[in-house]
Amino acid sequence: MSTAFSLAPLFRHSVGFDRFNDLFESALRNEGGSSYPPYNVEKHGDDQYRIVVAAAGFQEEDLELQVERGVLTVAGGKREKSDEAVTYLHHGIAQRAFKLSFRLADHIEVKSAALQNGLLNIDLVRVVPEEAKAKRIPIGGQRAVLEN
């Protein structure tokens, strides 16, 4: 039994941003087959978005962000084992390596990234170039007359 459902009704009014909508759909489908680490995709305004990755136990030097050909990749690597001999009575905080990929829509750029309280916040912004922005077309009161 499939639990997949379509988000098409939610995106009826966003013509031309199908690739960005794929980011939300792939987040729900979880194409990688793994749910580690958990993450959120948030919209903070018309042109501002944030991806929040739960990176408990990771430090900044353990994480790597890369954008290539419109795909944002977030990777976390295992740290070297410390010299301390630690015996875990319960080991519930996973620190295994991971790799998440997000397909970004046209004109979406990574603005910043910060690790705070075990959460990796990646801020995205849509920067539309001037030639791609909507232009107002005046409606003239008179018809253009062709001269012979």
Summary of the structure (lengths in Angstrom):
residues: 148
radius of gyration: 22.2
end to end distance: 71.8
largest distance: 95.7
contacts: 281
relative contact order: 0.20
helix: 15%
strand: 32%
